[in-house]
Amino acid sequence: MGFFKDFKEDFNDALDEMAGTEETPNEEVMVNTLDGDIDVESELNKLDGLLEQVTKKVETPSVSKPEASTHVEPQEERKSFFDTKKETKMEAPRAMEVMGNAPETRAQASDENAVITAGMKITGNVESVGSIEVQGEIVGDVACNGKLVITGKVNGNSNSSEFFADAAKIEGEVITTGTAKIGVGSVIIGNITATSAVIAGAVKGDIDVNGPVVVDTSAVVMGNIKSRSVQINNGAVIEGFCSQSYSDVDVNSVFNI
């Protein structure tokens, strides 16, 4: 019995230390002093119950810390975003490749009409996306996408979609993708290249035309004429050779050569 008393006292001291309580001098400890046998199992059960009470008293309520609200983007969404960005970057080289392979197209002629007045003289090249009418004088090359009309003087080469000279003085090569019309009183010193031509003025140079050529009565030509067909009116003067090499007729087959 003394052994159990000592054990109980030691156990109570240990519980007081765990609970953070100090034993007061006036506190009395109830001890079973009855004689007789002690039910050890029941006493241990009592100790277990006392231990549970002290444990509940000592435990402090757990404070739950709020979880940081961090939004993590799903991995699949990140992949789709970067994949989309990568595909966007790949579109630019493809677009450039398509543009590089596109055939070059000639600029269309606009409705603009530039006029070089009779009292104006220009030294240098002249270019226009529209048509040009030269009443004055140009010392330099002339190029336009539209029609080139010359009634003045040009000392230089010309390139246009259609050419017309009326009482003009031109020194230089005339190139046009359309019809070349040389009016009465015009003098051209240079070769003429066109798809069709009407000559009523004076030309000193070769005439190369893929289509028909009409040499009018007042025309004077010092040079060779190469065309599909040629019409020479009475009174025209031609000093040179006429060749219809662009004709569909096989000359050799006619003579069985």
Sequence and secondary structure as in RCSB ss.txt:
>XXXX:A:sequence
MGFFKDFKEDFNDALDEMAGTEETPNEEVMVNTLDGDIDVESELNKLDGLLEQVTKKVETPSVSKPEASTHVEPQ
EERKSFFDTKKETKMEAPRAMEVMGNAPETRAQASDENAVITAGMKITGNVESVGSIEVQGEIVGDVACNGKLVI
TGKVNGNSNSSEFFADAAKIEGEVITTGTAKIGVGSVIIGNITATSAVIAGAVKGDIDVNGPVVVDTSAVVMGNI
KSRSVQINNGAVIEGFCSQSYSDVDVNSVFNI
>XXXX:A:secstr
 HHHHHHHHHHHHHHHHHHT    TT         S   HHHHHHHHHHHHHHHHHHH                H
HHHHHHHHHHHHHHHHHHHHHHHHHHS        S EEEE TT EEES EEESSEEEESSEEES EEESSEEEE
SSEEES EEESEEEESS EEES EEESSEEEE TT EEES EEESEEEE SEEES EEESSEEEE TT EEES E
E SEEEE TT EEES EE TTSS  HHHHTT 
